[in-house]
């Protein structure tokens, strides 16, 4: 059984998509084990700094 460590830098939309893809790969190949480390500086994971809910309504 092999084990891999993976890092996702930023958990905005693309980071969440990467995590979802990794989860799907894990379901298809349960023998290959991996550990995922997520590094997200934002207080709102999943939104990313562009979609921060504290932004003003102004364009």
C-alpha positions in Angstrom: 0.0 0.0 0.0 1.5 3.4 -1.0 1.0 6.6 0.9 1.2 10.1 -0.5 1.1 13.5 1.2 -0.7 16.3 -0.8 -0.9 20.0 0.0 -3.7 22.3 -1.2 -2.7 25.9 -1.0 -5.8 28.0 -0.7 -9.3 26.6 -0.2 -11.3 28.9 -2.5 -13.4 27.4 -5.3 -10.4 25.8 -7.1 -9.0 24.4 -3.9 -12.4 22.8 -3.0 -12.6 21.4 -6.5 -9.2 19.8 -6.0 -10.2 18.4 -2.7 -13.4 17.0 -4.2 -11.4 15.4 -7.0 -9.1 13.8 -4.5 -12.0 12.4 -2.5 -13.4 10.9 -5.7 -10.0 9.4 -6.6 -9.9 7.9 -3.0 -13.3 6.2 -3.6 -12.1 4.7 -6.8 -8.8 3.4 -5.5 -9.1 2.7 -1.8 -5.7 0.9 -1.7 -3.8 4.1 -2.4 -3.7 6.1 0.8 -3.0 9.8 1.0 -3.0 12.6 3.5 -4.3 16.0 2.5 -3.0 19.2 4.2 -5.0 22.4 3.5 -3.4 25.8 3.9 -6.0 28.6 4.0 -5.3 32.0 5.5 -8.9 33.3 5.0 -11.3 33.1 7.9 -13.9 31.9 5.4 -12.7 28.7 3.7 -14.4 28.0 0.4 -15.1 31.6 -0.4 -11.5 32.7 -1.0 -10.5 36.4 -0.5 -12.3 37.5 -3.6 -15.7 36.3 -2.3 -15.1 37.4 1.3 -18.6 38.0 2.9 -17.3 41.1 4.6 -16.8 42.9 1.3 -18.9 46.0 0.6 -21.8 45.8 -1.7 -20.2 48.4 -3.9 -18.7 47.2 -7.3 
